[in-house]
Amino acid sequence: MTWQGIDEIIERIAASAGRHAHSLVPAADGDLLLFLFLIAGIGGGFVLGYNFHLLFIERTDRSPR
């Protein structure tokens, strides 16, 4: 999975600085990156769902006394 425009710009900037471009997650090619986003979405959805009532329904007085 490559973004032609973005990858070319990053490679050109890295080459002009005398370095080579590398991925933040070296093994994240193809479906692995999508799987990581899926796991992050499931985790975030679980946390939001677990705390939904506390975050959006209950009102607590948090003003200083």
mmCIF file of the N, C-alpha and C atoms, coordinates in Angstrom:
data_MODEL
# 
_entry.id   MODEL 
# 
loop_
_atom_site.group_PDB 
_atom_site.id 
_atom_site.type_symbol 
_atom_site.label_atom_id 
_atom_site.label_alt_id 
_atom_site.label_comp_id 
_atom_site.label_asym_id 
_atom_site.label_entity_id 
_atom_site.label_seq_id 
_atom_site.pdbx_PDB_ins_code 
_atom_site.Cartn_x 
_atom_site.Cartn_y 
_atom_site.Cartn_z 
_atom_site.occupancy 
_atom_site.B_iso_or_equiv 
_atom_site.pdbx_formal_charge 
_atom_site.auth_seq_id 
_atom_site.auth_comp_id 
_atom_site.auth_asym_id 
_atom_site.auth_atom_id 
_atom_site.pdbx_PDB_model_num 
ATOM 1   N N  . MET A 1 1  ? 0.847   -1.166 0.000  1.00 0.00 ? 1  MET A N  1 
ATOM 2   C CA . MET A 1 1  ? 0.000   0.000  0.000  1.00 0.00 ? 1  MET A CA 1 
ATOM 3   C C  . MET A 1 1  ? 0.897   1.235  0.000  1.00 0.00 ? 1  MET A C  1 
ATOM 4   N N  . THR A 1 2  ? 0.896   1.965  -1.059 1.00 0.00 ? 2  THR A N  1 
ATOM 5   C CA . THR A 1 2  ? 1.691   3.182  -1.103 1.00 0.00 ? 2  THR A CA 1 
ATOM 6   C C  . THR A 1 2  ? 0.854   4.319  -1.623 1.00 0.00 ? 2  THR A C  1 
ATOM 7   N N  . TRP A 1 3  ? 1.119   5.475  -1.116 1.00 0.00 ? 3  TRP A N  1 
ATOM 8   C CA . TRP A 1 3  ? 0.512   6.690  -1.619 1.00 0.00 ? 3  TRP A CA 1 
ATOM 9   C C  . TRP A 1 3  ? 1.563   7.334  -2.508 1.00 0.00 ? 3  TRP A C  1 
ATOM 10  N N  . GLN A 1 4  ? 1.361   7.265  -3.795 1.00 0.00 ? 4  GLN A N  1 
ATOM 11  C CA . GLN A 1 4  ? 2.389   7.679  -4.740 1.00 0.00 ? 4  GLN A CA 1 
ATOM 12  C C  . GLN A 1 4  ? 2.891   9.098  -4.483 1.00 0.00 ? 4  GLN A C  1 
ATOM 13  N N  . GLY A 1 5  ? 2.014   10.043 -4.316 1.00 0.00 ? 5  GLY A N  1 
ATOM 14  C CA . GLY A 1 5  ? 2.442   11.428 -4.134 1.00 0.00 ? 5  GLY A CA 1 
ATOM 15  C C  . GLY A 1 5  ? 3.196   11.642 -2.842 1.00 0.00 ? 5  GLY A C  1 
ATOM 16  N N  . ILE A 1 6  ? 2.664   11.136 -1.753 1.00 0.00 ? 6  ILE A N  1 
ATOM 17  C CA . ILE A 1 6  ? 3.277   11.327 -0.445 1.00 0.00 ? 6  ILE A CA 1 
ATOM 18  C C  . ILE A 1 6  ? 4.615   10.590 -0.361 1.00 0.00 ? 6  ILE A C  1 
ATOM 19  N N  . ASP A 1 7  ? 4.647   9.340  -0.798 1.00 0.00 ? 7  ASP A N  1 
ATOM 20  C CA . ASP A 1 7  ? 5.879   8.557  -0.714 1.00 0.00 ? 7  ASP A CA 1 
ATOM 21  C C  . ASP A 1 7  ? 7.002   9.183  -1.529 1.00 0.00 ? 7  ASP A C  1 
ATOM 22  N N  . GLU A 1 8  ? 6.694   9.690  -2.711 1.00 0.00 ? 8  GLU A N  1 
ATOM 23  C CA . GLU A 1 8  ? 7.720   10.310 -3.546 1.00 0.00 ? 8  GLU A CA 1 
ATOM 24  C C  . GLU A 1 8  ? 8.282   11.560 -2.890 1.00 0.00 ? 8  GLU A C  1 
ATOM 25  N N  . ILE A 1 9  ? 7.427   12.358 -2.277 1.00 0.00 ? 9  ILE A N  1 
ATOM 26  C CA . ILE A 1 9  ? 7.890   13.581 -1.620 1.00 0.00 ? 9  ILE A CA 1 
ATOM 27  C C  . ILE A 1 9  ? 8.774   13.239 -0.426 1.00 0.00 ? 9  ILE A C  1 
ATOM 28  N N  . ILE A 1 10 ? 8.355   12.271 0.373  1.00 0.00 ? 10 ILE A N  1 
ATOM 29  C CA . ILE A 1 10 ? 9.142   11.890 1.554  1.00 0.00 ? 10 ILE A CA 1 
ATOM 30  C C  . ILE A 1 10 ? 10.487  11.317 1.137  1.00 0.00 ? 10 ILE A C  1 
ATOM 31  N N  . GLU A 1 11 ? 10.513  10.476 0.107  1.00 0.00 ? 11 GLU A N  1 
ATOM 32  C CA . GLU A 1 11 ? 11.776  9.911  -0.367 1.00 0.00 ? 11 GLU A CA 1 
ATOM 33  C C  . GLU A 1 11 ? 12.699  10.996 -0.910 1.00 0.00 ? 11 GLU A C  1 
ATOM 34  N N  . ARG A 1 12 ? 12.142  11.969 -1.607 1.00 0.00 ? 12 ARG A N  1 
ATOM 35  C CA . ARG A 1 12 ? 12.956  13.060 -2.157 1.00 0.00 ? 12 ARG A CA 1 
ATOM 36  C C  . ARG A 1 12 ? 13.551  13.908 -1.032 1.00 0.00 ? 12 ARG A C  1 
ATOM 37  N N  . ILE A 1 13 ? 12.758  14.221 -0.002 1.00 0.00 ? 13 ILE A N  1 
ATOM 38  C CA . ILE A 1 13 ? 13.258  15.019 1.117  1.00 0.00 ? 13 ILE A CA 1 
ATOM 39  C C  . ILE A 1 13 ? 14.328  14.246 1.886  1.00 0.00 ? 13 ILE A C  1 
ATOM 40  N N  . ALA A 1 14 ? 14.093  12.958 2.104  1.00 0.00 ? 14 ALA A N  1 
ATOM 41  C CA . ALA A 1 14 ? 15.086  12.146 2.812  1.00 0.00 ? 14 ALA A CA 1 
ATOM 42  C C  . ALA A 1 14 ? 16.376  12.045 2.009  1.00 0.00 ? 14 ALA A C  1 
ATOM 43  N N  . ALA A 1 15 ? 16.282  11.880 0.697  1.00 0.00 ? 15 ALA A N  1 
ATOM 44  C CA . ALA A 1 15 ? 17.485  11.786 -0.140 1.00 0.00 ? 15 ALA A CA 1 
ATOM 45  C C  . ALA A 1 15 ? 18.260  13.100 -0.130 1.00 0.00 ? 15 ALA A C  1 
ATOM 46  N N  . SER A 1 16 ? 17.555  14.233 -0.120 1.00 0.00 ? 16 SER A N  1 
ATOM 47  C CA . SER A 1 16 ? 18.258  15.515 -0.105 1.00 0.00 ? 16 SER A CA 1 
ATOM 48  C C  . SER A 1 16 ? 18.960  15.749 1.230  1.00 0.00 ? 16 SER A C  1 
ATOM 49  N N  . ALA A 1 17 ? 18.488  15.102 2.294  1.00 0.00 ? 17 ALA A N  1 
ATOM 50  C CA . ALA A 1 17 ? 19.129  15.219 3.602  1.00 0.00 ? 17 ALA A CA 1 
ATOM 51  C C  . ALA A 1 17 ? 20.197  14.144 3.803  1.00 0.00 ? 17 ALA A C  1 
ATOM 52  N N  . GLY A 1 18 ? 20.403  13.277 2.805  1.00 0.00 ? 18 GLY A N  1 
ATOM 53  C CA . GLY A 1 18 ? 21.413  12.239 2.900  1.00 0.00 ? 18 GLY A CA 1 
ATOM 54  C C  . GLY A 1 18 ? 20.970  11.038 3.721  1.00 0.00 ? 18 GLY A C  1 
ATOM 55  N N  . ARG A 1 19 ? 19.684  10.844 3.839  1.00 0.00 ? 19 ARG A N  1 
ATOM 56  C CA . ARG A 1 19 ? 19.157  9.714  4.600  1.00 0.00 ? 19 ARG A CA 1 
ATOM 57  C C  . ARG A 1 19 ? 18.204  8.924  3.721  1.00 0.00 ? 19 ARG A C  1 
ATOM 58  N N  . HIS A 1 20 ? 17.718  7.809  4.224  1.00 0.00 ? 20 HIS A N  1 
ATOM 59  C CA . HIS A 1 20 ? 16.717  7.047  3.486  1.00 0.00 ? 20 HIS A CA 1 
ATOM 60  C C  . HIS A 1 20 ? 15.415  7.019  4.287  1.00 0.00 ? 20 HIS A C  1 
ATOM 61  N N  . ALA A 1 21 ? 14.308  7.018  3.589  1.00 0.00 ? 21 ALA A N  1 
ATOM 62  C CA . ALA A 1 21 ? 12.999  7.011  4.235  1.00 0.00 ? 21 ALA A CA 1 
ATOM 63  C C  . ALA A 1 21 ? 12.684  5.613  4.745  1.00 0.00 ? 21 ALA A C  1 
ATOM 64  N N  . HIS A 1 22 ? 12.072  5.551  5.917  1.00 0.00 ? 22 HIS A N  1 
ATOM 65  C CA . HIS A 1 22 ? 11.654  4.264  6.459  1.00 0.00 ? 22 HIS A CA 1 
ATOM 66  C C  . HIS A 1 22 ? 10.272  4.416  7.098  1.00 0.00 ? 22 HIS A C  1 
ATOM 67  N N  . SER A 1 23 ? 9.587   3.324  7.222  1.00 0.00 ? 23 SER A N  1 
ATOM 68  C CA . SER A 1 23 ? 8.238   3.308  7.773  1.00 0.00 ? 23 SER A CA 1 
ATOM 69  C C  . SER A 1 23 ? 8.288   3.384  9.292  1.00 0.00 ? 23 SER A C  1 
ATOM 70  N N  . LEU A 1 24 ? 7.266   3.988  9.900  1.00 0.00 ? 24 LEU A N  1 
ATOM 71  C CA . LEU A 1 24 ? 7.188   4.034  11.353 1.00 0.00 ? 24 LEU A CA 1 
ATOM 72  C C  . LEU A 1 24 ? 6.947   2.648  11.942 1.00 0.00 ? 24 LEU A C  1 
ATOM 73  N N  . VAL A 1 25 ? 6.158   1.844  11.243 1.00 0.00 ? 25 VAL A N  1 
ATOM 74  C CA . VAL A 1 25 ? 5.904   0.464  11.652 1.00 0.00 ? 25 VAL A CA 1 
ATOM 75  C C  . VAL A 1 25 ? 6.487   -0.403 10.548 1.00 0.00 ? 25 VAL A C  1 
ATOM 76  N N  . PRO A 1 26 ? 7.701   -0.947 10.739 1.00 0.00 ? 26 PRO A N  1 
ATOM 77  C CA . PRO A 1 26 ? 8.410   -1.618 9.649  1.00 0.00 ? 26 PRO A CA 1 
ATOM 78  C C  . PRO A 1 26 ? 7.656   -2.783 9.008  1.00 0.00 ? 26 PRO A C  1 
ATOM 79  N N  . ALA A 1 27 ? 6.903   -3.549 9.792  1.00 0.00 ? 27 ALA A N  1 
ATOM 80  C CA . ALA A 1 27 ? 6.233   -4.719 9.241  1.00 0.00 ? 27 ALA A CA 1 
ATOM 81  C C  . ALA A 1 27 ? 4.796   -4.414 8.809  1.00 0.00 ? 27 ALA A C  1 
ATOM 82  N N  . ALA A 1 28 ? 4.405   -3.144 8.830  1.00 0.00 ? 28 ALA A N  1 
ATOM 83  C CA . ALA A 1 28 ? 3.017   -2.790 8.529  1.00 0.00 ? 28 ALA A CA 1 
ATOM 84  C C  . ALA A 1 28 ? 2.820   -2.606 7.029  1.00 0.00 ? 28 ALA A C  1 
ATOM 85  N N  . ASP A 1 29 ? 2.754   -3.688 6.332  1.00 0.00 ? 29 ASP A N  1 
ATOM 86  C CA . ASP A 1 29 ? 2.494   -3.653 4.897  1.00 0.00 ? 29 ASP A CA 1 
ATOM 87  C C  . ASP A 1 29 ? 1.151   -4.308 4.634  1.00 0.00 ? 29 ASP A C  1 
ATOM 88  N N  . GLY A 1 30 ? 0.382   -3.719 3.746  1.00 0.00 ? 30 GLY A N  1 
ATOM 89  C CA . GLY A 1 30 ? -0.869  -4.326 3.313  1.00 0.00 ? 30 GLY A CA 1 
ATOM 90  C C  . GLY A 1 30 ? -1.897  -4.467 4.399  1.00 0.00 ? 30 GLY A C  1 
ATOM 91  N N  . ASP A 1 31 ? -2.367  -5.683 4.620  1.00 0.00 ? 31 ASP A N  1 
ATOM 92  C CA . ASP A 1 31 ? -3.461  -5.934 5.534  1.00 0.00 ? 31 ASP A CA 1 
ATOM 93  C C  . ASP A 1 31 ? -3.068  -5.795 6.996  1.00 0.00 ? 31 ASP A C  1 
ATOM 94  N N  . LEU A 1 32 ? -1.797  -5.864 7.324  1.00 0.00 ? 32 LEU A N  1 
ATOM 95  C CA . LEU A 1 32 ? -1.378  -5.725 8.717  1.00 0.00 ? 32 LEU A CA 1 
ATOM 96  C C  . LEU A 1 32 ? -1.726  -4.331 9.243  1.00 0.00 ? 32 LEU A C  1 
ATOM 97  N N  . LEU A 1 33 ? -1.512  -3.305 8.443  1.00 0.00 ? 33 LEU A N  1 
ATOM 98  C CA . LEU A 1 33 ? -1.838  -1.947 8.860  1.00 0.00 ? 33 LEU A CA 1 
ATOM 99  C C  . LEU A 1 33 ? -3.346  -1.801 9.082  1.00 0.00 ? 33 LEU A C  1 
ATOM 100 N N  . LEU A 1 34 ? -4.139  -2.384 8.206  1.00 0.00 ? 34 LEU A N  1 
ATOM 101 C CA . LEU A 1 34 ? -5.589  -2.350 8.393  1.00 0.00 ? 34 LEU A CA 1 
ATOM 102 C C  . LEU A 1 34 ? -6.000  -3.094 9.656  1.00 0.00 ? 34 LEU A C  1 
ATOM 103 N N  . PHE A 1 35 ? -5.338  -4.198 9.949  1.00 0.00 ? 35 PHE A N  1 
ATOM 104 C CA . PHE A 1 35 ? -5.618  -4.957 11.164 1.00 0.00 ? 35 PHE A CA 1 
ATOM 105 C C  . PHE A 1 35 ? -5.292  -4.134 12.406 1.00 0.00 ? 35 PHE A C  1 
ATOM 106 N N  . LEU A 1 36 ? -4.186  -3.385 12.381 1.00 0.00 ? 36 LEU A N  1 
ATOM 107 C CA . LEU A 1 36 ? -3.829  -2.540 13.514 1.00 0.00 ? 36 LEU A CA 1 
ATOM 108 C C  . LEU A 1 36 ? -4.866  -1.451 13.738 1.00 0.00 ? 36 LEU A C  1 
ATOM 109 N N  . PHE A 1 37 ? -5.366  -0.849 12.663 1.00 0.00 ? 37 PHE A N  1 
ATOM 110 C CA . PHE A 1 37 ? -6.434  0.144  12.787 1.00 0.00 ? 37 PHE A CA 1 
ATOM 111 C C  . PHE A 1 37 ? -7.710  -0.497 13.320 1.00 0.00 ? 37 PHE A C  1 
ATOM 112 N N  . LEU A 1 38 ? -8.006  -1.712 12.923 1.00 0.00 ? 38 LEU A N  1 
ATOM 113 C CA . LEU A 1 38 ? -9.183  -2.422 13.414 1.00 0.00 ? 38 LEU A CA 1 
ATOM 114 C C  . LEU A 1 38 ? -9.076  -2.658 14.912 1.00 0.00 ? 38 LEU A C  1 
ATOM 115 N N  . ILE A 1 39 ? -7.929  -3.125 15.376 1.00 0.00 ? 39 ILE A N  1 
ATOM 116 C CA . ILE A 1 39 ? -7.724  -3.380 16.798 1.00 0.00 ? 39 ILE A CA 1 
ATOM 117 C C  . ILE A 1 39 ? -7.827  -2.077 17.591 1.00 0.00 ? 39 ILE A C  1 
ATOM 118 N N  . ALA A 1 40 ? -7.245  -0.990 17.071 1.00 0.00 ? 40 ALA A N  1 
ATOM 119 C CA . ALA A 1 40 ? -7.335  0.302  17.755 1.00 0.00 ? 40 ALA A CA 1 
ATOM 120 C C  . ALA A 1 40 ? -8.785  0.783  17.807 1.00 0.00 ? 40 ALA A C  1 
ATOM 121 N N  . GLY A 1 41 ? -9.541  0.586  16.749 1.00 0.00 ? 41 GLY A N  1 
ATOM 122 C CA . GLY A 1 41 ? -10.946 0.981  16.732 1.00 0.00 ? 41 GLY A CA 1 
ATOM 123 C C  . GLY A 1 41 ? -11.779 0.169  17.707 1.00 0.00 ? 41 GLY A C  1 
ATOM 124 N N  . ILE A 1 42 ? -11.510 -1.117 17.788 1.00 0.00 ? 42 ILE A N  1 
ATOM 125 C CA . ILE A 1 42 ? -12.235 -1.967 18.735 1.00 0.00 ? 42 ILE A CA 1 
ATOM 126 C C  . ILE A 1 42 ? -11.912 -1.539 20.165 1.00 0.00 ? 42 ILE A C  1 
ATOM 127 N N  . GLY A 1 43 ? -10.648 -1.279 20.439 1.00 0.00 ? 43 GLY A N  1 
ATOM 128 C CA . GLY A 1 43 ? -10.261 -0.838 21.786 1.00 0.00 ? 43 GLY A CA 1 
ATOM 129 C C  . GLY A 1 43 ? -10.877 0.502  22.152 1.00 0.00 ? 43 GLY A C  1 
ATOM 130 N N  . GLY A 1 44 ? -10.818 1.448  21.229 1.00 0.00 ? 44 GLY A N  1 
ATOM 131 C CA . GLY A 1 44 ? -11.419 2.757  21.484 1.00 0.00 ? 44 GLY A CA 1 
ATOM 132 C C  . GLY A 1 44 ? -12.927 2.674  21.631 1.00 0.00 ? 44 GLY A C  1 
ATOM 133 N N  . GLY A 1 45 ? -13.569 1.845  20.817 1.00 0.00 ? 45 GLY A N  1 
ATOM 134 C CA . GLY A 1 45 ? -15.013 1.656  20.920 1.00 0.00 ? 45 GLY A CA 1 
ATOM 135 C C  . GLY A 1 45 ? -15.404 1.020  22.238 1.00 0.00 ? 45 GLY A C  1 
ATOM 136 N N  . PHE A 1 46 ? -14.614 0.075  22.720 1.00 0.00 ? 46 PHE A N  1 
ATOM 137 C CA . PHE A 1 46 ? -14.893 -0.555 24.007 1.00 0.00 ? 46 PHE A CA 1 
ATOM 138 C C  . PHE A 1 46 ? -14.803 0.464  25.134 1.00 0.00 ? 46 PHE A C  1 
ATOM 139 N N  . VAL A 1 47 ? -13.741 1.271  25.127 1.00 0.00 ? 47 VAL A N  1 
ATOM 140 C CA . VAL A 1 47 ? -13.566 2.270  26.185 1.00 0.00 ? 47 VAL A CA 1 
ATOM 141 C C  . VAL A 1 47 ? -14.695 3.299  26.129 1.00 0.00 ? 47 VAL A C  1 
ATOM 142 N N  . LEU A 1 48 ? -15.038 3.777  24.957 1.00 0.00 ? 48 LEU A N  1 
ATOM 143 C CA . LEU A 1 48 ? -16.123 4.749  24.824 1.00 0.00 ? 48 LEU A CA 1 
ATOM 144 C C  . LEU A 1 48 ? -17.457 4.138  25.239 1.00 0.00 ? 48 LEU A C  1 
ATOM 145 N N  . GLY A 1 49 ? -17.727 2.913  24.827 1.00 0.00 ? 49 GLY A N  1 
ATOM 146 C CA . GLY A 1 49 ? -18.976 2.262  25.194 1.00 0.00 ? 49 GLY A CA 1 
ATOM 147 C C  . GLY A 1 49 ? -19.074 1.990  26.679 1.00 0.00 ? 49 GLY A C  1 
ATOM 148 N N  . TYR A 1 50 ? -17.976 1.600  27.296 1.00 0.00 ? 50 TYR A N  1 
ATOM 149 C CA . TYR A 1 50 ? -17.963 1.306  28.719 1.00 0.00 ? 50 TYR A CA 1 
ATOM 150 C C  . TYR A 1 50 ? -18.220 2.566  29.543 1.00 0.00 ? 50 TYR A C  1 
ATOM 151 N N  . ASN A 1 51 ? -17.703 3.704  29.084 1.00 0.00 ? 51 ASN A N  1 
ATOM 152 C CA . ASN A 1 51 ? -17.825 4.961  29.818 1.00 0.00 ? 51 ASN A CA 1 
ATOM 153 C C  . ASN A 1 51 ? -18.869 5.906  29.241 1.00 0.00 ? 51 ASN A C  1 
ATOM 154 N N  . PHE A 1 52 ? -19.729 5.429  28.339 1.00 0.00 ? 52 PHE A N  1 
ATOM 155 C CA . PHE A 1 52 ? -20.686 6.298  27.651 1.00 0.00 ? 52 PHE A CA 1 
ATOM 156 C C  . PHE A 1 52 ? -21.583 7.030  28.635 1.00 0.00 ? 52 PHE A C  1 
ATOM 157 N N  . HIS A 1 53 ? -22.157 6.312  29.572 1.00 0.00 ? 53 HIS A N  1 
ATOM 158 C CA . HIS A 1 53 ? -23.092 6.919  30.519 1.00 0.00 ? 53 HIS A CA 1 
ATOM 159 C C  . HIS A 1 53 ? -22.389 7.978  31.358 1.00 0.00 ? 53 HIS A C  1 
ATOM 160 N N  . LEU A 1 54 ? -21.194 7.692  31.799 1.00 0.00 ? 54 LEU A N  1 
ATOM 161 C CA . LEU A 1 54 ? -20.434 8.636  32.605 1.00 0.00 ? 54 LEU A CA 1 
ATOM 162 C C  . LEU A 1 54 ? -20.042 9.872  31.790 1.00 0.00 ? 54 LEU A C  1 
ATOM 163 N N  . LEU A 1 55 ? -19.681 9.670  30.536 1.00 0.00 ? 55 LEU A N  1 
ATOM 164 C CA . LEU A 1 55 ? -19.212 10.783 29.710 1.00 0.00 ? 55 LEU A CA 1 
ATOM 165 C C  . LEU A 1 55 ? -20.337 11.671 29.194 1.00 0.00 ? 55 LEU A C  1 
ATOM 166 N N  . PHE A 1 56 ? -21.473 11.087 28.810 1.00 0.00 ? 56 PHE A N  1 
ATOM 167 C CA . PHE A 1 56 ? -22.486 11.848 28.099 1.00 0.00 ? 56 PHE A CA 1 
ATOM 168 C C  . PHE A 1 56 ? -23.812 12.017 28.840 1.00 0.00 ? 56 PHE A C  1 
ATOM 169 N N  . ILE A 1 57 ? -24.094 11.223 29.847 1.00 0.00 ? 57 ILE A N  1 
ATOM 170 C CA . ILE A 1 57 ? -25.413 11.267 30.471 1.00 0.00 ? 57 ILE A CA 1 
ATOM 171 C C  . ILE A 1 57 ? -25.342 11.888 31.859 1.00 0.00 ? 57 ILE A C  1 
ATOM 172 N N  . GLU A 1 58 ? -24.514 11.345 32.731 1.00 0.00 ? 58 GLU A N  1 
ATOM 173 C CA . GLU A 1 58 ? -24.453 11.847 34.100 1.00 0.00 ? 58 GLU A CA 1 
ATOM 174 C C  . GLU A 1 58 ? -23.796 13.220 34.142 1.00 0.00 ? 58 GLU A C  1 
ATOM 175 N N  . ARG A 1 59 ? -24.390 14.102 34.935 1.00 0.00 ? 59 ARG A N  1 
ATOM 176 C CA . ARG A 1 59 ? -23.809 15.426 35.147 1.00 0.00 ? 59 ARG A CA 1 
ATOM 177 C C  . ARG A 1 59 ? -23.345 15.495 36.587 1.00 0.00 ? 59 ARG A C  1 
ATOM 178 N N  . THR A 1 60 ? -22.107 15.829 36.777 1.00 0.00 ? 60 THR A N  1 
ATOM 179 C CA . THR A 1 60 ? -21.577 15.974 38.127 1.00 0.00 ? 60 THR A CA 1 
ATOM 180 C C  . THR A 1 60 ? -21.153 17.412 38.332 1.00 0.00 ? 60 THR A C  1 
ATOM 181 N N  . ASP A 1 61 ? -21.295 17.885 39.519 1.00 0.00 ? 61 ASP A N  1 
ATOM 182 C CA . ASP A 1 61 ? -20.886 19.246 39.841 1.00 0.00 ? 61 ASP A CA 1 
ATOM 183 C C  . ASP A 1 61 ? -19.383 19.255 40.084 1.00 0.00 ? 61 ASP A C  1 
ATOM 184 N N  . ARG A 1 62 ? -18.641 19.830 39.170 1.00 0.00 ? 62 ARG A N  1 
ATOM 185 C CA . ARG A 1 62 ? -17.182 19.865 39.291 1.00 0.00 ? 62 ARG A CA 1 
ATOM 186 C C  . ARG A 1 62 ? -16.674 21.267 39.583 1.00 0.00 ? 62 ARG A C  1 
ATOM 187 N N  . SER A 1 63 ? -17.568 22.149 40.021 1.00 0.00 ? 63 SER A N  1 
ATOM 188 C CA . SER A 1 63 ? -17.124 23.510 40.311 1.00 0.00 ? 63 SER A CA 1 
ATOM 189 C C  . SER A 1 63 ? -16.455 23.538 41.678 1.00 0.00 ? 63 SER A C  1 
ATOM 190 N N  . PRO A 1 64 ? -15.425 24.379 41.839 1.00 0.00 ? 64 PRO A N  1 
ATOM 191 C CA . PRO A 1 64 ? -14.750 24.476 43.141 1.00 0.00 ? 64 PRO A CA 1 
ATOM 192 C C  . PRO A 1 64 ? -15.674 25.094 44.181 1.00 0.00 ? 64 PRO A C  1 
ATOM 193 N N  . ARG A 1 65 ? -15.548 24.658 45.391 1.00 0.00 ? 65 ARG A N  1 
ATOM 194 C CA . ARG A 1 65 ? -16.421 25.173 46.451 1.00 0.00 ? 65 ARG A CA 1 
ATOM 195 C C  . ARG A 1 65 ? -15.713 26.224 47.271 1.00 0.00 ? 65 ARG A C  1 
# 
